[in-house]
Amino acid sequence: MLTKILSPAAFTMLVTAASVLSAILAATIAMLFAGYSDFFFAFGLAAGVPAIVAPLTVYPLVRSNRDLRVTQLELKRVALTDDLTGLPNRRCFFERADQLFETAAQRGRAVAILMIDIDRFKEVNDTHGHSLGDEVLSAVGVTIHDVVALHGGDDWIVARLGGEEFAVLTVGLSSTAVARLAERVRREVRGTDFELRGKVVHATVSIGVSIGSAEAGVDAVLKTADDAAYVAKRAGRDRWSFAIASAPAFAAASVG
């Protein structure tokens, strides 16, 4: 526990001091029972040996332990991060979604998921190459994140699920606020000139919006949002489609 609070140097000093005091106490007890007469030699030996040995043995161990914890945290971060966009990845999304849904269910708060798909992304790759297509994915991801950070409420996550698909989860927003969020994302992506490698690339997104009770579960709300995104694409792309997680009907909103 102390290794988590103290720095390696401070922890080593604490162990050294404790070792010295313990050695002096042991020497004192030995002198009392054995009648050892050389007071200064006994106490000098008792204090000097641990004062030298303890730092040489404890500090490397503490430093190694701390480095190991840092490495473990970094490996966990990498495992939960999309290496292309820097956003949370699919695994991180579902882990965080389970937590947010559980909290929302306990507090009786609504949840909403936005499934966001870049329109005609294959054409971007075919026209400009996969390398620049990756940069478009990253730039669109940043745009989505920035919009949600401003308008997504207190509890949210933006993640890249794979390919050209992104997902946004928010908790506690009204249906009107969620609809406005979807429109802001759509409008911001459409209105941004992505200047990449001396080229200006334009992108649009189709968004499926699903809102409902957290008790419906992550998979149900996500599937409804995914189906709504498909409706938005069939309705002409560059728009969003709204659905209630427990209802089969969709209302496509033409906002392009």
N, C-alpha and C positions, 0 to 999 in steps of 0.2 A: 504493500500500500504506500509506504513512504517513498519507494522508488518512483512512483507516479507523481508525487508532490514535489520532491526535492530533486535538484540537479545531481548528476553523477558526482561532481566534486563535493557538494554539500553532504550527500549521503555518505561518501567515503570519509569525510571529516567526522561525521556523527558516529560511524562504526569505529573509527580509530580512537575517538575519545572514550567510547564505551569499552573498547578493548583495553586501553591504558588503565582506566579506572578499575576494571575487573582484575587486571593483572596486579595492580597495586594492592587491591583488597586481598587477593590470594596470597601475595607476599607477606602482607601484614599478619594474616591468619597463620601462615607457616612459621613466621618468627615467634609468634606468641606460643605456639605449641612445641616448636623445635628449638627455640632459644637461639636462633641465629643472631650473631652479634654484629655483623658488618651491615649496619643500617643503610648507609648510602649506596653501597654496592647492590644490595638486594632491591632497593627501590629503583635505582637507576636501571638495573637489568629488567625489572618488572615493567617499567614505563618505556624503555627504549626499544625492546624487541617488538612489541605490538605496534609501536609508533612507526616502525620501519616496515614491518611485514604487512600490516593491515592495508595501507594505501596501495602497496604493490600487488596485492591479491584482490582486494575488493573493487577498486576503481575500474580495472579492465572488465570485470564481470558485470558491474552495474552499467557501464557504457555499452557493452555488448548487448545487454538485455534491453536497454533503451533503443539502440539501433534496430534491434529485431522487431520491437513494437512499431517503430516508424515504418519499417519495411512492410510489415503486415498490414498497416493502415493504408500504405500506398498501393499494395497489391489489391486490397479490397476496393479502393477508389477506382483503380484501373478496370477491375472486373465489372464495375457498375457504370462505367462511362463509355459512351460511343467515341471511338478513337478518331472518327472523321469530323464530327461536329463539336465534340466536347460536351454535348448534352448527356443527361442520363440515358442509359440504353434500355432495351426491352426488359431485361431482368430487374433493373433498378425501378423501372416504372411499376411493375407488378408488385414488388416488395413495398414500395411507398404507397401504392394504391390500396393494398390490403390494410395498411396502417390508417390511412385517411378514411377509408370506408368504415372501419371499425369505430374510429372516433366519431365520425358523422352519425353513425347509427345510434351510438350512446347518447348523443346530444340532439338527435332528431333533426339534423340538418340535411338539406338536399345536396346532391352531388351532380356534377355535370362532366361529361367527357366530350372533347372535340377531337374527331379524327380528321387529320389534315393531310391531303394528298396533293403533291405538285402536279399540275396539269401538263400532259404531253411531255413528261420528263424524258422519255425515250428519244424524242425529237431533239432535245437539248444535247443528249449524249451523241446522237448520230451527226448532228450539225457541228458541234464544237469539240467533241471528244470527251472521253470519260473523265479525264483529269480535270477539265474545266467544269464538267458536270458535277464532280465532287465539290468543287468550290461553290457552285450554285446551291447544292444541298446545305453546305455549311452556312452560307450567307442567309438563306431562307430560315434556317434553324435559329440563327441569331435574331433575325427580325421577329419571329414568332415569340421567342423567349422575352425579348424586350417589351413587346406589347403586353404579354401576360403578366410580366413583372409589374407593370403600371396599373393594369386593370383586372387582374385575376383574383383579387381579394387577398386574404391572409394565408390560406392553405392551398397550395397548388404545386403542380409539377409539369414540366415540359420535357418530353422525351422523344428520341428518334426510335421508332419501333423496328425500322429496317427499310431498305430501299428508299423510296421517296415518301414514306409515311411517317408522320409525326403525330403524337398524341398529347393532349392537354387535359389535365384533371384539375378541377376546381371544386371547392367545398363552400357551401353557404351562400352562393350567389343566387339571386332571383332569376327566373326565366328571362326576364327582360334584360338583366345585366349580362347573362350568358349570351343572349342573342347579340347584344351590342359588342361583346368581346369577339364573337365570331366575325362580325362585320368589320371590326377594327383590324383583325388579323388579315382578312381578305383584302381590305382596302390598302393596308400598309404594304403587303407583299406586291400587290398589283401596281402600286404607285412608286415602287422603289426601282431605280436604275442600278442594277448590280454591275459595277465596273470591275471586270476581272480580266487581267492580262491585256489591257488595252481595248477590250471589247465591252460593249454595253449589252447585257443580257436581261431580258424581261421575263418574269415568271408570274403565273397565277396559281391559285389553289382552289380546290374543291373541299368543302368542309362539311362533315356530318356532325350534328350537335345532338347529344342525348342527355336528357336531364331526368332525374327521378330520385327515388328513395335509395339510401345506401343499403337498405335491407335487400334490395334486388340483387346485389352482388356485382363484383367488378366485371365478370365475364358477360353478364346480361346487359349491363349498361354499355360496355365496350362494343358488343355485337350490334346493339341498336344504333350506336354512333357510326359504326362501320357501314351498316346498311343505309343509313341516311347519307353518308358520303357518296355511296354508289348512286343514290337518287340524284344528288347534286350534280354528279358527272353526267348522268343521262339527260339531265335538264339543260345542259349546255356548258357546264364547267364555270369556273370563276364565280362561284356562288356558294351559299351554304344552305343546308337542309336541316330542319329542326324536327326532333322526335321525342316523344315521352317514352322512357325505357320500358314501361309496361304495356304500351299500345303498339299495334302493328301498323297503324297508318302513319304516313309521313306527309309533312307539308313543305314542299320545296319552295324556297324563297329566292326568287329571281332578283338579284341585286347587282347584276353586271351592267 
